[in-house]
């Protein structure tokens, strides 16, 4: 059965007509018409500002987009998610990642049962483990752990690796390393230089069957056993998983297994025990602040009126760009080096969720769905692919993320060095560092300005190669400083944006069948690649490639 409502059809039709009517209206002209456009087309939540005034849309566009959200029942669907209904209908599961970042008494239920007791107990077990690793109470054969290696892939890697990097200025625990690729070079490179007697491995796999993770885990175990013997495995390994029996069969005791639940999707799991690497690196207190940021965004999403609701607006502008303007991709450009893995994190979050071609009812979708999401940190991107963003033939909406203050705030450090009458050299270094941030900010703002304004042929001195068409949309999200709380807000903002878009497209954002076929075929191909047998059953290209890599 296809979801159909005349209100929905009417909302799409009104948007299409409105979009056609906007043809020829330049973004820059909208600022000339409305002196207060910045105030009118920006919104905030707990200190996080989202400026969308540099998009080609008007108050009427927003009204029509909100009417679309209304007709699609987005807020009702949101409430069903928070109420623990099985909205992941292809797997008959609830979608309750908001519960794993919620505080005591948040009242999340599943089948009438409060889930918070379990969530809090697991959180406390992880915190206790992290504290003991940091304090040296849980130690390796050679003493307190100096290095922790997380082995996982997809949602069991991208969240922790991104968050650990993002919050580097808060690290005061052991060094963290991440191995995800089944390419043996990844594990070998990470292990080089590590002391097995002081290395802890965390095997992070919801299912404990993912071939890349289990292959890396076995090789890591062999590395450890070579130095310390098999009996050391239980002291040097921990697991984050929902599959207790498989974890125990691997040799990791249940006391060192930290679980989560099937109602938390892999790409939504950084808030759970999957966040153990961050708890160890920065400590449970900082991790609690990270959860608080995510929870604050949940409250905002549930309580703020749609017109001022950040995830709602970000999702609707996504719909505007994708479905009305026809833009096939969006770039995420953090002007914050420590958010360097944020675009990669969002690729899984967004594309694994909304890269779908059938509706919740299994019918082909009537409109295009999830765009390609990509990005790199600014300023580096400027010296690479920004050429295409400014002068290429495709329009790519850009989402800039910008910190008002650098993470280590060297200006503050310089002040405290001055106050403590520290060395002249220290002061000079901190002063030099404090000069970076204004430059970073100026670059970010200059990019969105250039995208909007462009440069005319006359301004380019008649040289067409130097013309910038301009009128290219961007959103800028500004935070004060990249703290654990802010990181939590940002992730939850993007999670809910994915939700809003999926609700409008009527697709299920919470399964990922699209990754299965490749896995099955890889399993079948492993034999022919190893032995060279069975090639006659393969297509000509695949058989030819197998022969080539086997050197036949
Ligand atoms: O490749 C798909 C996927 O299932 C992701 O959704 C998931 O995050 C990843 O694999 C890892 O899965 P697991 O945690 O079970 O090892």
Boltz pocket constraint, residues with backbone or C-beta under 6 A from the ligand:
constraints:
  - pocket:
      binder: B
      contacts: [[A, 153], [A, 154], [A, 155], [A, 156], [A, 204], [A, 205], [A, 206], [A, 207], [A, 208], [A, 209], [A, 210], [A, 213], [A, 266], [A, 267], [A, 352], [A, 512], [A, 515]]
      max_distance: 6.0
